[in-house]
Amino acid sequence: MAADPVDAPHYWYGADDRMPSAAVLESLRAYRAAETAMRRRTRESMHMGESDLLALRYLLRAEREHRAVTPKDLADYLAISTASTSVLLNRLEKSGHIRRAPHPTDRRALVVTSTGASDDEVRATLGRMHARMLEVAAQLSVDEAAVVIRFLDGMREAVDAIDVPDGAASESARPADSEA
């Protein structure tokens, strides 16, 4: 049985500190650990690396929004080189997850799309989990949901504004990915 987050010792706050805010952060850390493990299991079950799955999810979202995606768009989103993007696209094309086609208006460019099979695979892999998450969220009242949204937005802003020590290289941040 998991320890009560309020009673658990806190790395940043000391063992005797039982502040509700520390318990909230511990609960958030536990959620993030569970989500990280779920993402690893998803990648393993789909035989994909992290960049592969992020690319596929980006393509699926763009298709729902009726946006064409070029290899450069994908490289920018993933913050990887064009050479790495080519390798990634070759791998996803070989596995049957994406197709490349001529751009409809720029004959020098390509567009990248997911295959129907990859959409089906993502839905089969993640569909039940998303339904369980929606079920939990649906239990919140309108006021509770507003508090959770405000809290999570504030946490996102806090981590996006993290300080980088002088002289340390900073990575460019990938856009928030709102779907699992």
N, CA, C and O of each residue as an XYZ file, in Angstrom:
720
protein
N       0.846     -1.182      0.000
C       0.000      0.000      0.000
C       0.889      1.243      0.000
O       1.878      1.301      0.730
N       0.544      2.216     -0.803
C       1.337      3.438     -0.921
C       1.196      4.276      0.337
O       0.139      4.303      0.968
N       2.280      4.964      0.692
C       2.261      5.839      1.857
C       1.372      7.042      1.580
O       1.265      7.515      0.448
N       0.739      7.522      2.639
C      -0.056      8.738      2.541
C       0.886      9.874      2.161
O       1.879     10.095      2.854
N       0.602     10.610      1.068
C       1.518     11.670      0.633
C       1.803     12.697      1.723
O       2.893     13.269      1.754
N       0.843     12.945      2.623
C       1.061     13.927      3.676
C       2.082     13.398      4.682
O       2.838     14.177      5.262
N       2.111     12.062      4.895
C       3.022     11.473      5.866
C       4.379     11.115      5.275
O       5.312     10.830      6.025
N       4.515     11.123      3.961
C       5.764     10.716      3.313
C       6.836     11.780      3.524
O       6.534     12.973      3.508
N       8.100     11.353      3.724
C       9.169     12.354      3.806
C       9.336     13.045      2.456
O       9.213     12.417      1.405
N       9.614     14.326      2.501
C       9.711     15.115      1.278
C      11.162     15.501      1.024
O      11.836     16.034      1.906
N      11.625     15.233     -0.160
C      13.001     15.539     -0.551
C      13.333     17.010     -0.332
O      14.373     17.335      0.242
N      12.465     17.888     -0.781
C      12.748     19.321     -0.733
C      12.298     19.968      0.573
O      12.774     21.053      0.906
N      11.408     19.343      1.311
C      10.745     20.040      2.404
C      11.031     19.479      3.785
O      10.597     20.066      4.777
N      11.751     18.354      3.890
C      12.071     17.783      5.193
C      11.007     16.819      5.673
O       9.834     16.950      5.324
N      11.416     15.858      6.468
C      10.522     14.793      6.909
C       9.424     15.292      7.833
O       8.339     14.712      7.862
N       9.681     16.357      8.591
C       8.678     16.839      9.545
C       7.700     17.834      8.948
O       6.738     18.241      9.601
N       7.945     18.219      7.723
C       7.104     19.221      7.078
C       5.883     18.535      6.471
O       6.012     17.732      5.546
N       4.713     18.851      6.988
C       3.484     18.198      6.506
C       2.546     19.218      5.851
O       1.324     19.100      5.932
N       3.136     20.202      5.212
C       2.339     21.232      4.544
C       1.491     20.595      3.444
O       1.960     19.709      2.730
N       0.262     21.038      3.312
C      -0.551     20.522      2.201
C       0.097     20.773      0.844
O      -0.042     19.955     -0.065
N       0.806     21.897      0.695
C       1.448     22.179     -0.590
C       2.516     21.139     -0.906
O       2.675     20.754     -2.064
N       3.252     20.678      0.109
C       4.256     19.622     -0.117
C       3.570     18.329     -0.522
O       4.058     17.612     -1.396
N       2.439     18.025      0.108
C       1.692     16.816     -0.242
C       1.173     16.901     -1.676
O       1.167     15.899     -2.391
N       0.739     18.081     -2.099
C       0.269     18.266     -3.478
C       1.416     18.005     -4.449
O       1.245     17.303     -5.446
N       2.583     18.573     -4.155
C       3.723     18.366     -5.050
C       4.161     16.908     -5.074
O       4.546     16.403     -6.128
N       4.111     16.227     -3.949
C       4.437     14.794     -3.922
C       3.434     14.003     -4.762
O       3.820     13.089     -5.491
N       2.160     14.348     -4.664
C       1.143     13.671     -5.462
C       1.361     13.929     -6.948
O       1.197     13.030     -7.773
N       1.734     15.170     -7.287
C       2.029     15.508     -8.682
C       3.230     14.714     -9.174
O       3.227     14.227    -10.305
N       4.256     14.577     -8.339
C       5.429     13.778     -8.722
C       5.033     12.318     -8.955
O       5.502     11.689     -9.903
N       4.170     11.783     -8.088
C       3.725     10.393     -8.252
C       2.960     10.226     -9.562
O       3.131      9.230    -10.265
N       2.108     11.215     -9.890
C       1.387     11.164    -11.167
C       2.374     11.189    -12.334
O       2.251     10.403    -13.273
N       3.350     12.092    -12.270
C       4.324     12.208    -13.363
C       5.113     10.913    -13.527
O       5.415     10.510    -14.650
N       5.448     10.260    -12.417
C       6.168      8.980    -12.489
C       5.288      7.923    -13.152
O       5.766      7.146    -13.979
N       4.008      7.892    -12.794
C       3.085      6.933    -13.408
C       2.924      7.228    -14.899
O       2.875      6.304    -15.711
N       2.843      8.502    -15.262
C       2.701      8.870    -16.672
C       3.958      8.511    -17.458
O       3.871      8.032    -18.589
N       5.115      8.740    -16.865
C       6.376      8.381    -17.517
C       6.441      6.879    -17.766
O       6.853      6.440    -18.840
N       6.034      6.097    -16.778
C       6.020      4.639    -16.935
C       5.025      4.213    -18.017
O       5.307      3.300    -18.793
N       3.862      4.873    -18.072
C       2.864      4.565    -19.105
C       3.422      4.871    -20.489
O       3.222      4.095    -21.423
N       4.115      5.987    -20.627
C       4.690      6.354    -21.927
C       5.761      5.348    -22.353
O       5.860      5.000    -23.529
N       6.554      4.888    -21.396
C       7.565      3.869    -21.703
C       6.887      2.575    -22.155
O       7.314      1.963    -23.134
N       5.843      2.160    -21.456
C       5.121      0.935    -21.857
C       4.496      1.100    -23.243
O       4.502      0.169    -24.049
N       3.962      2.285    -23.512
C       3.358      2.551    -24.819
C       4.410      2.454    -25.919
O       4.188      1.809    -26.943
N       5.555      3.096    -25.702
C       6.635      3.040    -26.705
C       7.084      1.601    -26.927
O       7.304      1.179    -28.062
N       7.218      0.851    -25.838
C       7.653     -0.536    -25.965
C       6.619     -1.373    -26.710
O       6.979     -2.179    -27.569
N       5.341     -1.193    -26.393
C       4.315     -2.008    -27.054
C       4.194     -1.665    -28.536
O       3.823     -2.515    -29.346
N       4.508     -0.412    -28.891
C       4.440      0.011    -30.286
C       5.802     -0.113    -30.976
O       5.932      0.206    -32.157
N       6.810     -0.574    -30.242
C       8.169     -0.741    -30.777
C       8.690      0.573    -31.361
O       9.180      0.616    -32.490
N       8.573      1.640    -30.572
C       8.992      2.975    -31.004
C       9.854      3.633    -29.947
O       9.749      3.332    -28.758
N      10.707      4.535    -30.399
C      11.439      5.388    -29.485
C      10.587      6.594    -29.127
O       9.509      6.796    -29.685
N      11.083      7.394    -28.187
C      10.322      8.552    -27.740
C      10.059      9.536    -28.879
O       8.934     10.010    -29.036
N      11.082      9.848    -29.673
C      10.890     10.790    -30.784
C       9.909     10.247    -31.813
O       9.136     11.005    -32.398
N       9.938      8.933    -32.035
C       9.012      8.319    -32.988
C       7.563      8.546    -32.550
O       6.716      8.964    -33.340
N       7.301      8.261    -31.271
C       5.937      8.399    -30.768
C       5.511      9.860    -30.732
O       4.370     10.176    -31.066
N       6.410     10.757    -30.331
C       6.080     12.185    -30.343
C       5.767     12.666    -31.762
O       4.833     13.440    -31.973
N       6.550     12.203    -32.722
C       6.315     12.587    -34.114
C       4.959     12.083    -34.587
O       4.206     12.820    -35.225
N       4.650     10.842    -34.278
C       3.379     10.268    -34.699
C       2.205     11.010    -34.067
O       1.217     11.298    -34.742
N       2.307     11.315    -32.795
C       1.226     12.049    -32.130
C       1.077     13.448    -32.717
O      -0.041     13.940    -32.869
N       2.185     14.088    -33.044
C       2.147     15.407    -33.670
C       1.436     15.327    -35.028
O       0.606     16.176    -35.352
N       1.767     14.311    -35.805
C       1.120     14.134    -37.113
C      -0.382     13.895    -36.963
O      -1.180     14.478    -37.697
N      -0.766     13.046    -36.025
C      -2.185     12.753    -35.821
C      -2.950     14.008    -35.422
O      -4.058     14.245    -35.905
N      -2.362     14.809    -34.543
C      -3.011     16.055    -34.120
C      -3.118     17.021    -35.300
O      -4.163     17.642    -35.497
N      -2.049     17.154    -36.082
C      -2.062     18.057    -37.238
C      -3.130     17.624    -38.240
O      -3.806     18.466    -38.831
N      -3.280     16.329    -38.428
C      -4.296     15.841    -39.367
C      -5.700     16.158    -38.872
O      -6.574     16.500    -39.669
N      -5.927     16.049    -37.559
C      -7.245     16.412    -37.010
C      -7.518     17.898    -37.221
O      -8.667     18.311    -37.382
N      -6.443     18.704    -37.217
C      -6.572     20.153    -37.415
C      -6.477     20.545    -38.889
O      -6.484     21.732    -39.218
N      -6.388     19.557    -39.773
C      -6.285     19.769    -41.220
C      -5.074     20.621    -41.591
O      -5.149     21.489    -42.461
N      -3.943     20.353    -40.906
C      -2.693     21.047    -41.200
C      -1.735     20.095    -41.888
O      -1.584     18.947    -41.472
N      -1.085     20.574    -42.946
C      -0.052     19.787    -43.615
C       1.230     19.905    -42.797
O       1.542     20.974    -42.273
N       1.969     18.808    -42.689
C       3.226     18.794    -41.930
C       4.358     18.433    -42.879
O       4.303     17.417    -43.572
N       5.381     19.276    -42.903
C       6.573     18.995    -43.704
C       7.642     18.386    -42.790
O       7.538     18.493    -41.568
N       8.644     17.765    -43.353
C       9.742     17.281    -42.514
C      10.368     18.396    -41.667
O      10.768     18.151    -40.529
N      10.457     19.618    -42.209
C      11.003     20.738    -41.443
C      10.118     21.073    -40.247
O      10.626     21.370    -39.166
N       8.799     21.028    -40.430
C       7.883     21.267    -39.304
C       8.153     20.270    -38.180
O       8.207     20.630    -37.004
N       8.318     19.029    -38.569
C       8.577     17.968    -37.600
C       9.931     18.174    -36.914
O      10.042     17.999    -35.701
N      10.943     18.538    -37.672
C      12.266     18.805    -37.102
C      12.194     19.948    -36.089
O      12.787     19.872    -35.013
N      11.467     20.998    -36.439
C      11.317     22.134    -35.526
C      10.584     21.710    -34.254
O      11.002     22.060    -33.151
N       9.496     20.959    -34.404
C       8.716     20.519    -33.247
C       9.548     19.639    -32.316
O       9.504     19.809    -31.098
N      10.293     18.716    -32.875
C      11.083     17.778    -32.078
C      12.430     18.358    -31.649
O      13.138     17.763    -30.836
N      12.777     19.517    -32.197
C      14.069     20.158    -31.913
C      15.221     19.215    -32.242
O      16.138     19.020    -31.443
N      15.148     18.625    -33.464
C      16.214     17.742    -33.942
C      16.672     18.239    -35.307
O      15.992     19.041    -35.947
N      17.819     17.761    -35.740
C      18.371     18.199    -37.028
C      17.568     17.616    -38.184
O      16.799     16.671    -38.007
N      17.756     18.185    -39.358
C      17.080     17.649    -40.537
C      17.593     16.250    -40.855
O      16.839     15.410    -41.347
N      18.872     15.994    -40.578
C      19.419     14.648    -40.803
C      18.746     13.636    -39.874
O      18.379     12.544    -40.307
N      18.585     13.996    -38.608
C      17.906     13.108    -37.658
C      16.447     12.917    -38.049
O      15.886     11.835    -37.877
N      15.839     13.970    -38.574
C      14.447     13.872    -39.021
C      14.335     12.886    -40.174
O      13.396     12.091    -40.210
N      15.262     12.921    -41.110
C      15.247     11.984    -42.239
C      15.346     10.543    -41.743
O      14.628      9.666    -42.225
N      16.232     10.302    -40.784
C      16.392      8.955    -40.224
C      15.097      8.521    -39.547
O      14.637      7.395    -39.735
N      14.508      9.425    -38.753
C      13.253      9.131    -38.065
C      12.144      8.815    -39.067
O      11.415      7.838    -38.899
N      12.016      9.637    -40.108
C      10.969      9.412    -41.109
C      11.198      8.110    -41.870
O      10.240      7.395    -42.167
N      12.438      7.794    -42.188
C      12.734      6.511    -42.850
C      12.282      5.345    -41.975
O      11.683      4.387    -42.463
N      12.574      5.437    -40.680
C      12.202      4.373    -39.744
C      10.679      4.243    -39.650
O      10.148      3.134    -39.693
N       9.972      5.381    -39.520
C       8.510      5.341    -39.408
C       7.849      4.897    -40.712
O       6.811      4.235    -40.689
N       8.439      5.256    -41.834
C       7.891      4.822    -43.120
C       8.087      3.318    -43.290
O       7.185      2.617    -43.748
N       9.250      2.835    -42.925
C       9.546      1.404    -43.041
C       8.626      0.575    -42.144
O       8.234     -0.533    -42.511
N       8.281      1.111    -40.964
C       7.404      0.383    -40.042
C       5.929      0.529    -40.404
O       5.072     -0.079    -39.762
N       5.624      1.333    -41.428
C       4.240      1.484    -41.878
C       3.437      2.512    -41.108
O       2.209      2.518    -41.194
N       4.104      3.393    -40.348
C       3.388      4.377    -39.541
C       3.145      5.695    -40.263
O       2.220      6.427    -39.911
N       3.962      6.011    -41.267
C       3.785      7.285    -41.979
C       3.946      7.085    -43.486
O       4.458      6.067    -43.953
N       3.488      8.100    -44.228
C       3.711      8.176    -45.675
C       4.266      9.561    -45.978
O       3.956     10.538    -45.296
N       5.092      9.622    -47.016
C       5.560     10.917    -47.523
C       4.932     11.095    -48.889
O       4.835     10.148    -49.671
N       4.508     12.312    -49.169
C       3.874     12.609    -50.453
C       4.287     14.004    -50.894
O       4.719     14.815    -50.074
N       4.155     14.290    -52.191
C       4.469     15.647    -52.657
C       3.558     16.674    -51.981
O       2.376     16.419    -51.757
N       4.120     17.824    -51.666
C       3.338     18.916    -51.078
C       2.315     19.373    -52.120
O       2.654     19.461    -53.300
N       1.091     19.662    -51.727
C       0.052     20.032    -52.721
C       0.298     21.353    -53.438
O      -0.202     21.546    -54.546
N       1.060     22.272    -52.832
C       1.261     23.568    -53.476
C       2.723     23.904    -53.752
O       3.006     24.825    -54.519
N       3.652     23.177    -53.144
C       5.082     23.447    -53.327
C       5.743     22.163    -53.813
O       6.014     21.261    -53.020
N       5.998     22.082    -55.103
C       6.487     20.824    -55.665
C       7.902     20.468    -55.201
O       8.364     19.352    -55.440
N       8.592     21.398    -54.545
C       9.917     21.093    -54.007
C       9.834     20.423    -52.638
O      10.815     19.844    -52.171
N       8.679     20.499    -51.999
C       8.539     20.026    -50.619
C       7.732     18.733    -50.550
O       7.049     18.339    -51.496
N       7.840     18.091    -49.387
C       7.060     16.891    -49.089
C       6.140     17.176    -47.910
O       6.404     18.061    -47.096
N       5.061     16.413    -47.835
C       4.232     16.404    -46.631
C       4.316     15.006    -46.041
O       4.499     14.018    -46.752
N       4.179     14.951    -44.740
C       4.237     13.688    -44.019
C       2.882     13.466    -43.379
O       2.341     14.364    -42.734
N       2.331     12.275    -43.554
C       1.046     11.933    -42.941
C       1.158     10.580    -42.256
O       1.991      9.748    -42.616
N       0.308     10.380    -41.270
C       0.253      9.070    -40.614
C      -0.578      8.141    -41.483
O      -1.327      8.581    -42.354
N      -0.431      6.864    -41.230
C      -1.269      5.888    -41.931
C      -2.488      5.596    -41.064
O      -2.465      5.830    -39.856
N      -3.526      5.096    -41.666
C      -4.710      4.702    -40.906
C      -4.375      3.650    -39.861
O      -4.935      3.656    -38.764
N      -3.464      2.750    -40.200
C      -3.072      1.698    -39.261
C      -2.407      2.288    -38.022
O      -2.597      1.776    -36.918
N      -1.628      3.361    -38.188
C      -0.968      3.950    -37.017
C      -1.988      4.635    -36.109
O      -1.861      4.579    -34.886
N      -3.002      5.284    -36.700
C      -4.070      5.892    -35.902
C      -4.802      4.796    -35.125
O      -5.080      4.959    -33.937
N      -5.112      3.690    -35.786
C      -5.784      2.563    -35.116
C      -4.921      2.018    -33.983
O      -5.440      1.694    -32.915
N      -3.610      1.912    -34.203
C      -2.707      1.370    -33.192
C      -2.637      2.290    -31.973
O      -2.652      1.816    -30.838
N      -2.560      3.592    -32.200
C      -2.521      4.545    -31.087
C      -3.819      4.462    -30.302
O      -3.801      4.440    -29.071
N      -4.943      4.417    -31.002
C      -6.242      4.335    -30.313
C      -6.378      3.040    -29.518
O      -6.879      3.050    -28.393
N      -5.937      1.934    -30.093
C      -6.023      0.653    -29.386
C      -5.101      0.646    -28.168
O      -5.448      0.086    -27.127
N      -3.939      1.262    -28.295
C      -2.963      1.263    -27.207
C      -3.365      2.214    -26.087
O      -3.185      1.889    -24.913
N      -3.902      3.373    -26.424
C      -4.152      4.409    -25.427
C      -5.626      4.674    -25.129
O      -5.938      5.391    -24.179
N      -6.525      4.119    -25.911
C      -7.945      4.441    -25.778
C      -8.521      4.173    -24.402
O      -9.190      5.041    -23.842
N      -8.282      2.993    -23.837
C      -8.851      2.660    -22.523
C      -8.277      3.564    -21.428
O      -8.994      3.984    -20.520
N      -6.981      3.856    -21.524
C      -6.365      4.728    -20.529
C      -6.972      6.127    -20.585
O      -7.254      6.728    -19.548
N      -7.173      6.645    -21.801
C      -7.788      7.970    -21.932
C      -9.206      7.958    -21.376
O      -9.624      8.931    -20.749
N      -9.946      6.889    -21.590
C     -11.301      6.793    -21.045
C     -11.272      6.808    -19.516
O     -12.102      7.465    -18.888
N     -10.317      6.085    -18.911
C     -10.202      6.089    -17.446
C      -9.838      7.487    -16.939
O     -10.373      7.932    -15.924
N      -8.940      8.178    -17.630
C      -8.558      9.527    -17.215
C      -9.750     10.487    -17.316
O      -9.961     11.312    -16.428
N     -10.520     10.376    -18.391
C     -11.695     11.231    -18.558
C     -12.729     10.946    -17.472
O     -13.390     11.861    -16.980
N     -12.863      9.683    -17.103
C     -13.792      9.291    -16.039
C     -13.409      9.970    -14.714
O     -14.280     10.458    -13.993
N     -12.123      9.999    -14.400
C     -11.653     10.651    -13.175
C     -11.923     12.154    -13.258
O     -12.433     12.742    -12.304
N     -11.588     12.776    -14.379
C     -11.782     14.222    -14.537
C     -13.261     14.592    -14.497
O     -13.614     15.668    -14.014
N     -14.123     13.719    -14.996
C     -15.561     13.999    -15.020
C     -16.160     14.039    -13.616
O     -17.263     14.555    -13.435
N     -15.459     13.511    -12.631
C     -15.944     13.528    -11.251
C     -15.761     14.890    -10.586
O     -16.314     15.134     -9.513
N     -14.993     15.776    -11.212
C     -14.764     17.108    -10.655
C     -15.961     18.011    -10.913
O     -16.587     17.956    -11.971
N     -16.263     18.842     -9.924
C     -17.277     19.872    -10.151
C     -16.656     20.941    -11.043
O     -15.449     20.925    -11.289
N     -17.467     21.855    -11.520
C     -16.967     22.950    -12.350
C     -15.940     23.764    -11.565
O     -14.895     24.131    -12.103
N     -16.234     24.047    -10.296
C     -15.301     24.824     -9.471
C     -14.009     24.056     -9.216
O     -12.926     24.638     -9.276
N     -14.105     22.752     -8.933
C     -12.908     21.938     -8.719
C     -12.052     21.883     -9.978
O     -10.826     21.971     -9.918
N     -12.722     21.736    -11.119
C     -11.985     21.695    -12.384
C     -11.247     23.010    -12.613
O     -10.109     23.003    -13.082
N     -11.869     24.118    -12.293
C     -11.225     25.428    -12.470
C      -9.981     25.538    -11.584
O      -8.962     26.083    -12.009
N     -10.063     25.022    -10.356
C      -8.905     25.059     -9.444
C      -7.779     24.187     -9.995
O      -6.618     24.598     -9.994
N      -8.116     22.993    -10.463
C      -7.097     22.085    -11.007
C      -6.439     22.703    -12.241
O      -5.217     22.661    -12.384
N      -7.239     23.266    -13.116
C      -6.703     23.889    -14.335
C      -5.788     25.052    -13.969
O      -4.702     25.189    -14.532
N      -6.220     25.888    -13.034
C      -5.386     27.025    -12.615
C      -4.076     26.527    -12.011
O      -3.013     27.080    -12.294
N      -4.143     25.491    -11.184
C      -2.946     24.922    -10.571
C      -1.995     24.360    -11.628
O      -0.802     24.663    -11.614
N      -2.516     23.551    -12.537
C      -1.659     22.930    -13.557
C      -1.073     23.973    -14.503
O       0.086     23.864    -14.903
N      -1.860     24.977    -14.861
C      -1.321     26.062    -15.690
C      -0.195     26.790    -14.950
O       0.828     27.124    -15.549
N      -0.381     27.033    -13.661
C       0.657     27.676    -12.865
C       1.910     26.820    -12.765
O       3.024     27.339    -12.834
N       1.735     25.504    -12.602
C       2.889     24.599    -12.535
C       3.629     24.581    -13.868
O       4.860     24.574    -13.897
N       2.882     24.572    -14.975
C       3.525     24.603    -16.293
C       4.347     25.872    -16.442
O       5.484     25.827    -16.910
N       3.775     27.005    -16.044
C       4.507     28.269    -16.117
C       5.744     28.238    -15.224
O       6.794     28.759    -15.601
N       5.627     27.631    -14.046
C       6.766     27.564    -13.121
C       7.906     26.745    -13.717
O       9.065     27.148    -13.615
N       7.603     25.609    -14.334
C       8.689     24.790    -14.883
C       9.196     25.348    -16.200
O      10.364     25.155    -16.535
N       8.349     26.034    -16.955
C       8.824     26.674    -18.180
C       9.794     27.804    -17.872
O      10.640     28.137    -18.702
N       9.681     28.393    -16.692
C      10.525     29.529    -16.316
C      11.717     29.091    -15.469
O      12.326     29.919    -14.792
N      12.053     27.822    -15.495
C      13.154     27.333    -14.658
C      14.449     28.046    -15.005
O      14.757     28.284    -16.173
N      15.186     28.375    -13.982
C      16.462     29.078    -14.157
C      17.521     28.100    -14.640
O      17.578     26.954    -14.192
N      18.361     28.570    -15.563
C      19.487     27.780    -16.055
C      20.750     28.428    -15.504
O      20.973     29.621    -15.713
N      21.591     27.648    -14.794
C      22.824     28.237    -14.253
C      23.658     28.883    -15.362
O      23.668     28.413    -16.500
N      24.355     29.964    -15.015
C      25.220     30.649    -15.978
C      26.190     29.665    -16.600
O      26.784     28.843    -15.902
N      26.351     29.749    -17.907
C      27.287     28.891    -18.624
C      26.713     27.541    -19.016
O      27.322     26.822    -19.809
N      25.549     27.179    -18.476
C      24.950     25.886    -18.823
C      24.182     26.038    -20.127
O      23.536     27.056    -20.374
N      24.267     25.009    -20.949
C      23.525     25.026    -22.210
C      22.067     24.774    -21.905
O      21.741     23.934    -21.067
N      21.189     25.492    -22.576
C      19.756     25.235    -22.405
C      19.208     24.662    -23.692
O      19.570     25.073    -24.795
N      18.322     23.698    -23.514
C      17.677     23.096    -24.684
C      16.462     23.919    -25.034
O      15.828     24.506    -24.158
N      16.130     23.965    -26.319
C      14.899     24.645    -26.688
C      13.738     23.771    -26.250
O      13.780     22.547    -26.368
N      12.713     24.414    -25.749
C      11.560     23.669    -25.225
C      10.660     23.232    -26.355
O      10.364     24.003    -27.268
N      10.227     21.987    -26.285
C       9.267     21.466    -27.239
C       7.895     21.994    -26.812
O       7.644     22.123    -25.614
N       7.010     22.299    -27.745
C       5.693     22.773    -27.378
C       4.986     21.775    -26.465
O       5.207     20.567    -26.551
N       4.146     22.296    -25.603
C       3.410     21.427    -24.693
C       2.636     20.393    -25.488
O       2.009     20.706    -26.500
N       2.688     19.191    -25.028
C       2.012     18.086    -25.696
C       0.870     17.666    -24.817
O       1.081     17.013    -23.795
N      -0.316     18.021    -25.184
C      -1.440     17.855    -24.288
C      -2.067     16.467    -24.321
O      -2.988     16.199    -23.550
N      -1.613     15.611    -25.159
C      -2.220     14.290    -25.224
C      -1.215     13.230    -24.888
O      -0.028     13.350    -25.193
N      -1.700     12.198    -24.260
C      -0.817     11.071    -23.936
C      -0.631     10.176    -25.109
O       0.082      9.177    -25.016
